[in-house]
Amino acid sequence: MTTSRTTSQTTSLTTPRTPSRALTVHQIARPDGMPTPADFAFVESPVPVPGPGTALVENIHLSVDPYMREAMDGDWALHTPLEGRSIGRVTASRTPGLAVGDLVFHRHAWRTHALVTPADVRLLRPVEGVPLRTWLSVLGGTGLTAYVGLTRTARLQPGESVFVSAAAGGVGTAVGQFARLLGAGQVIGSTGTAAKAAHLVRDIGFDAAFDYHDAPLGEQLAKAAPDGVDVGFENVGGDHLEGLIANMRPHGRIAWCGAVAQYNGGAAPAAPRNLYDLVHRSVRLEGFLVRDHRDVQRELEDFAVPHLRSGRLVPDETVVEGIGNVVDAFLAVLRGGNTGKMIVQVGDAGE
């Protein structure tokens, strides 16, 4: 693996296939706890041919995300290609809504090729100097989650302090950079290793970060933010949420995005013992789903693109090359083996 500020880590392993064949990845078993490679199968088939009203997309970039672990427990049908955010190029079309060469965002992931209709996709507007994969990181669902959580749910105000858990992941690193660009006075994060904590401060611009294994999260957060936290961006749940609540300032807001502490089965973490403190401090805890805010996509782009061009916003990404690595990339996300957004490159971006 090589590491750089923009592309982060890159590995390469391409599963052999002939140009006339397509490869899809199926879930073939329900995992018990942490998924394993045995829960998946690679299936080769002829490249699909578009019928009337459809187009063939050759995928370039695929996203793998923590939420997919929950989907494996029942949302995804077995023995079918899996879904997820994807970027591809139209290579054949039988619909006036899509032309050969169009770059599109769609949700037919975990495969090299997909048949789509115009309703299935969003045409992408290439931006000079901005890599195409950015539409899966800070310009994609990852960035939209961070932006919505900060601006719509938590309503961050200039000068306020922000804490984000799972801060070295795709959403966490976007939250940290967006919060700074939106005028936050202090940005603090927790993560799972000392190296990641150092990365957050050195490379991403956090004011402070710590390894939550070193001591109870609430204690470490109190040291990092002795005056308390105005805005919490919660991605973990359980004791992380409890520690955050203990350090919230009066009239603070918590945007609850995920609960990675319970994604791999088993008993869910106990509810925070100090939940009633939200009442005493007039703190608002609100969960949100990014799919309810797709109308904010253009606003996100208008906000982020100038900062991408100026270099004030630098996507933090781990890029894994080759469809044959998609399962390993997904499992790495669940184990915390990435920094920033995990992206699998399966085709030629032409950049």
N, C-alpha and C positions, 0 to 999 in steps of 0.2 A: 504494500500500500504506500502511496505517496500522499503527502498532505500539503495543501496550500490554502490560503485565506478564502479564496472564492470557491474552489471545487472541493475543498476539504479532502477526505480520503477517497481514493480510487482503487478499485480492484478490477481485474479482468479475467473472465472465464466464459467463453462463448460455447454454447451447446451446438455441436455440428448439425446442420440441416441444409438441404438443398434449396436453392432459390424458389423452387416451385412448391415447397412445402411450408406449412404454417405450424407454429408450436403454441399450444395453450397449456396452462397450468390449472389442474383441477384439485379441489379438496376432496379427498376420498374417505376421510374418517373424522369423527368428532374428537378433538383432543381432550385428554384428561390432565388438566394442568397445563404446563408449558407445551406448546406444539412441538412436533419433531418432523424431520423430513419425511418420515413414513406416512404422515397425514396428507401428503400431496403426491400428485403424479403428473409427469410431463407427457403430453399427448400430441403426436404428430399427425397432420392431416393435410389434404390439398389446400392450397390457398383459396379462400372462398371467392366466388364470382358474384359481383353485384347484380341484383335484379332491378326491375323498374322501381324508381323512387329511392334507391339506395346508392351508397358509394363504398368503395374499399379504402380503408385507411391502413397504412403501414405504420405501426407504432414506433416512436422514437424514445420517449421517456415514460416510465411508469412510476407511480408513487406507492410506497408501502408505509402504512401508518398504524399506530397502536390500536385504533378503533377496530381494525380488522380482526383482532383477537376475539372481541365480543361477537362479531359477525360469524365467526367459525362455530359458535355454539348452537346456531340454528338459523340465523338470517340467510346464510349462504346455502344453496342446495348442493348436495353432494354430487360428484361426477359431472360437474359442469364448470366452464371457465369462471374464474372469480372476477369480481368487479373492483373498481378503484379508479382514481383519477389518472388520466393518461393524456399524453400529447402525441399526435401523429400527423402524417401527411397523406392527403388523398392521392391515390395512385390510379384509380379507375372510378368512373362515375356514370350513373344512369339517372341522375336527378339534376334539374337546373339549379338547385340550391347549393350544390357543391361542385367545384371545378378541380380538375387534376392540378396538384401543386398546392392547394389550400392547406394551411396549417390549422389544426383544430384541437380543441380540448374536448374530451369525452370521458365516459366512465367504463369503457370496455378494456380493462387492464388485464394483467397476467396473461398476455398473449402477444404474438408478433403482429397479427393482422386482425382487423375487426370490420364487420359490415355495419354501417351506420346510416341513419336518415338525417336530414337537416335538423329535425327536432332533437336529435340526440347530441348535437355538438354545439360548441361556441367557437366561431371563427376567431383566431388570434391575430392581433395586430403586432407584427414584429417591430421591435424597437432597436435601433442601431446601438450597438454596444452592450445590449442586454441579452445574455444567453437565453435560448429558448426554454431551457429547463426551469428558468426563474418563474415561469407560469405554473410550476408545481410547488414552488417554495414561497417566497415572499409576495409574489403576485398571484399565487394560487390559493387553494383552500387553507393551506397553512398560514399564509399571511392574512387571509380574510378572517380566519379565526382570531388571530392576534388583534387585528384592527377593530373588529366588531366588539370583542371583549373589552378593549380599552375605551373605545369611543361611544359605544351604544350601551353596554351593560354596566361598566364601572364608571363611565363618564369622567375619565381622568381630566384633571385641571392642572394647568402649569404650576410648577413648584411642589406638587404632591409627591409623596414617597410611594414606591411600587415594590411589591414582592411577588416573585413568580416561582412556583415549584416546578420540578422537572425542567429547570431553566436551560439545560444544555441540549434539549431536543429541538425539533423543528419549530414548534409553536413557541417554546420558551425563548429561543434566541431571537425570533421575530418580535415577541413581546418586549424584550429588553431593548432592542434597537428602536422600535416604534415609540416606546415610552420616552426614550431620550429625545427623539425627534419631535414628539408632542409636548416637550417641555417639562417632563418629570424632574423633580428636584433630586431624587435619589432612587436608584434602581438596584435591587438586591435579588439574588437568586440562590436556590438550593439545587444541588445535583448529587450524583452518586460517587464521585471520586474527587480526590484533590486535584488531579490533572485537569478535569473538566472545570472545576471551580476556577483554577488559574486561567484557563482558556476564556471563560466568561469575562473576567476582569481585563485580561491582557488584549484579547482580540475582539470581543463583542461590545465592550464599553460599559459593563456593569460596574457600579461603584464598589460592590462587595458581593462575594459568593462564598458558599461553604459546602462541605461534604456533610450531608445529613447523618451519615454514620458516626461522625465524630462525637456527637452529643445530642440530646433531645432537640428537635428542631426549634421548639419555642424558646429554649435557652439561647441557641445560637442566633436566632432572629432578634432577640432582645438586645444582644450585644451589638449586632450590626445596625439596628435601628432603635436606639434607646428612647427616642421620642415617639415610637410607634409607627404604624403603617396606615396610609390613607387608602391604598388600593391593593387588593390581593388578586392574583391571577392563579387560580388553583387547578392543577392538573393531576393531582395524586389522590387526595382524599385521606381518610383515616387520621393517623396521628399528625400528618402534615397539616390537614385542615384544623385540627385542634390547636396546634402550635401557632398557626396563623391567627386564629380567633383570639388567642391570648395576647396578641400584640397589635390588634386593630385599634386605631384611634376612634374616638366618638364620631359618629356619622360617616364612618368609612364604608367602602363598598367592596364586596368580593364577587368576582366573576368566576363562576365554577364551570370549567370546561371539560374536565375528564377525571377519571379515577383509575389510574394505571395500577394502583395498589391491589385492585380486585379483578384485573383483566384475565388472569390465568387460572380462574376457577378457585374452588375452595370457598371457605366462609368469607363473606364480605367483612372488611374492617369495621370495628364497632363505631357507632356514631360518636362524634366528638363529645366528651363529657362536659365540655363548657359551652355547649350550644346555646344555652339560655343567656350567656354573656352578650350575645347579639342584641338581645332586648335591652339589657342594661346600658349598652353603649350606643344604641340606635344605629347598629350596623346592618346594612342590607346585604344579604347573600342571595345571589340570583344565578341559576343555571341557564345555559343557552346552548343552542345548536346552530352551527354556522349555516346549515341548509335553510334556515328560516330567514337568512339575510343575504341572499344572492343578489338582491337589488343594490347592494353596497359595492359590488365588484368594481364598477367604473370609478367610484369615489376612491377606492383603494388604489387603483392604478394612477389616478390623477395625483394622489398623495405620494406614492412610492416612486414612480418613474423618475421625477426630477432628482430625488435623492440617490437613486441608483446611478443616474448619469453623472452626478457630482462626486460620487464615491463616498458620500456620507452614510449610505446604506449599502452594506456588503452582504449578500446572502451567505449564510453558513450552511453548507451542504456536504453530505457524504454521497459520492456518486459511485455506484457499482456498475461495472460494465458486463453485459451479457445476460440474456434471458435465463441462462442456466444458473445464474446466481440469485434469482429473484427470491427463492425460498430462504436461502441463507441470509439475504439482506433483511427480509421480514423478521426472521428469528433474531437477528442482531439488534433490530429496533427493540424487540421485547426484552432483550437482555441489557439494553443500554450500551450497545456496542457502536453507536454512532454519535457524532456531534452534529447538531443542526438537522436539516431535513434529509432524509434518506431517499435517494432517487436511483432508479435502475435504468441505465441507458441500454436500449435494445436495438436501436437503429441509428442511421446517420443523420445528425442534426443539420449537416450542410453549412456549418458555421466556420 
